[in-house]
Amino acid sequence: MGRIDSRKKSMLEALLNSIIGFLVGVILNILVLAQLMGTSYNMSLEVASIISIIYGAVSMLRSYIIRRLFLKTKKGFRFF
């Protein structure tokens, strides 16, 4: 039987995933979201970062919960 991930490892994975997502999000917020709001709107780095932090926090929580659910399925609980 394989070794099951610890909660700490799951959190670390979710955190790393969210940090990378944050960086990608800031860039996309500036390049895409600002353009969708109109050419006269100039999104600051601060606003782009705040939006990305909100998305990142939700993403990290979602990733952690999904990882824990999948690990429970390996212990004998059939999710699907």
Buried (B, 14 or more C-beta within 10 A) or exposed (E): EEEEBEEEEBBEBBBEBBEEBBEEBBEBBBEEBBEEEEEEEEBEEEBBBEBBBEBBEEBBEEBBEEBBEEBEEEEEEEEE
